[in-house]
Amino acid sequence: MPQRSSTGTMVLVLLVLFAVAFIGMATWLGTQGRTATFPAPATSIPAEAIALVREADACFATGRTAEAQNLAERAIAMEPGHAEAHRMLARAAARLGDIGKAKHAWRVVLHLVPGDAEAEASIKRME
């Protein structure tokens, strides 16, 4: 078997690296055009979900942010289309430093309440 020169080996390695990078970039680009799935606006919100958001608001106001986030998430689990639950989740997540979760929650608020000024301003501030 003939020996490859170091230049030939380097070219082969570069080609393999280029192929791997190209495949990775193509995969990444393929995910960029996808839109997130958002819940439908709630037509009727269960009383328990409303109570959870009220309790979350009180927790948030008194600095119990993690508890507020947990309560908001429970309300969302009960009614995914509850805009105020997503709003509370966004506020709590932002305060806790989870910017990704906060931005997503604000985007859900915008989906449920198009043109919401607080959501638009918050998203803009986080970008």
C-alpha positions in Angstrom: 0.0 0.0 0.0 1.5 3.4 -1.0 2.3 5.9 1.7 0.4 9.1 1.8 2.3 12.3 2.2 1.6 14.5 5.2 0.0 17.0 2.9 -2.4 14.4 1.5 -3.4 13.3 5.0 -3.9 16.9 6.0 -6.2 17.5 3.0 -8.2 14.4 3.9 -8.6 15.5 7.5 -9.7 19.0 6.3 -12.2 17.4 3.9 -13.7 15.3 6.7 -13.9 18.3 9.1 -15.5 20.4 6.3 -18.1 17.6 5.7 -18.9 17.4 9.4 -19.2 21.2 9.7 -21.4 21.3 6.6 -23.8 18.6 7.9 -24.0 20.4 11.3 -24.7 23.7 9.7 -27.4 22.2 7.4 -29.0 20.6 10.4 -29.0 23.8 12.4 -30.4 25.8 9.4 -33.1 23.2 9.0 -34.4 24.0 12.5 -34.4 27.7 12.1 -37.5 27.9 9.9 -39.6 26.0 12.3 -42.1 27.9 14.4 -42.9 27.2 18.0 -46.1 25.5 18.9 -48.3 27.7 21.0 -51.4 26.9 23.0 -54.8 28.1 21.9 -56.3 31.0 23.9 -58.4 29.8 26.8 -62.1 30.2 26.3 -62.8 29.3 30.0 -60.2 29.3 32.7 -60.7 26.9 35.6 -61.1 28.7 39.0 -58.2 26.8 40.4 -55.9 28.1 37.7 -57.0 31.6 38.4 -56.4 31.1 42.1 -52.9 29.8 41.4 -52.0 32.8 39.4 -53.3 35.1 42.1 -51.2 33.3 44.6 -48.2 33.4 42.3 -48.7 37.2 42.0 -48.6 37.5 45.8 -45.5 35.4 46.0 -43.8 37.4 43.3 -44.7 40.7 45.0 -43.1 39.5 48.3 -39.9 38.2 46.7 -40.8 34.5 46.7 -40.0 34.2 43.0 -39.3 30.5 42.8 -42.6 29.7 44.4 -44.3 32.2 42.0 -42.7 30.4 39.1 -43.8 27.0 40.4 -47.4 28.2 40.9 -47.5 29.7 37.4 -46.3 26.5 35.9 -49.0 24.6 37.7 -51.6 27.0 36.4 -50.3 26.5 32.8 -50.4 22.7 33.2 -54.1 23.1 34.1 -54.9 25.6 31.3 -52.2 26.1 28.7 -54.1 29.0 27.1 -54.1 31.1 30.4 -52.2 34.2 29.3 -51.8 35.6 32.8 -50.2 32.4 33.9 -47.6 32.7 31.1 -47.1 36.4 32.0 -46.3 35.4 35.6 -44.0 32.6 34.5 -42.2 35.1 32.2 -41.7 37.6 35.0 -40.6 35.0 37.5 -38.2 33.3 35.1 -36.7 36.6 34.2 -36.1 37.5 37.8 -34.5 34.1 38.4 -32.2 34.6 35.4 -33.8 32.0 33.2 -33.9 34.2 30.1 -34.7 31.4 27.7 -37.8 30.4 29.7 -38.8 34.0 30.1 -38.6 34.8 26.4 -40.6 31.8 25.5 -43.3 32.6 28.1 -43.4 36.2 26.7 -43.8 34.9 23.2 -46.7 32.7 24.3 -48.3 35.8 25.9 -47.9 37.6 22.6 -49.5 34.7 20.8 -52.4 34.7 23.3 -52.7 38.5 23.5 -51.5 39.9 20.2 -49.9 43.4 20.6 -49.4 43.0 24.4 -47.1 46.0 25.2 -45.4 44.4 28.2 -44.6 41.3 26.3 -43.3 43.1 23.3 -41.1 45.4 25.5 -39.8 42.5 27.6 -38.8 40.5 24.5 -37.1 43.5 23.0 -35.2 44.1 26.2 -34.0 40.5 26.4 -32.7 40.4 22.9 
